[in-house]
Amino acid sequence: MKEFKDRVAVITGAASGIGRGLAERCAQEGMKVVLADIEEKALTETEKEMKAAGASVLAVLTDVSKASDIEALARKTLDAFGAVHLLCNNAGVGPGAAYIWERTVADWKWVMGVNLWGVIHGVRVFVPIMLEQDTECHIVNTASVGGLISSPHLGVYKVTKHGVVTLSETLYHELAQSGAKINVSVLCPAYVNTQIMDAERNRPAELQNDPAVEKKVNPEGQAVHQAMREAVQAAMSPQQVADRVFNAIREEKFYIFTDPEWKPVMQMRMEDILQERNPTNPLPF
């Protein structure tokens, strides 16, 4: 996919972070942009600001963990613009750093619902639409470098991101096998300057933890959480990530890495597997 002007992009998690960076870049390319997000105030502000800048934008309040919301998102997209050419399954959350056994059922339901089921619903609903269009299309699924490594902490998050990686790889193979005009990329960023460390602001009331549960997180997890917050604040911008994504779309590149210095860490895990040795912790925490 090399031509973007007047084509239609659907982006989840579009009201902040990487999603907003992608939305703004889509608008710069002359695309019609559908913004999907669960954070209503931020979504309204993003729509207003992008329209003021001259973009053709539709905002749709969306909980990606709900199949019915993604189905409604597709209907509203088609009603407004008649097609969809670029789908960015980008919405994501994280519950902070803790040991896997410290995480609650509510933690698992929340993070799995957004990070993994959100992508599943997006693929299930939008791929048939793209296939019926029979036009050149592209899907970008946001995973993480955490979907390619294993280390202590962030277990719930990494389970979802590993799932997104293999889902994307499988989708790539199946679309190629069927001769579809749909290409796929998986975005695996490391740290990006977003609000991911404050994702709890959008956590549904029914999946909230008792505050006492959060206080029981081990000291190591609390230290990791703080270190990650500092790394996120010092990281690259969402706009820089969007640049890499659009370069990858034009080049039909599947794996999108924002930080090549993480490749040795990925390689270490792969070598552990191939050499049948016990997992190596590649990180200093």
Summary of the structure (lengths in Angstrom):
residues: 285
radius of gyration: 18.5
end to end distance: 40.7
largest distance: 56.5
contacts: 965
relative contact order: 0.14
helix: 55%
strand: 14%
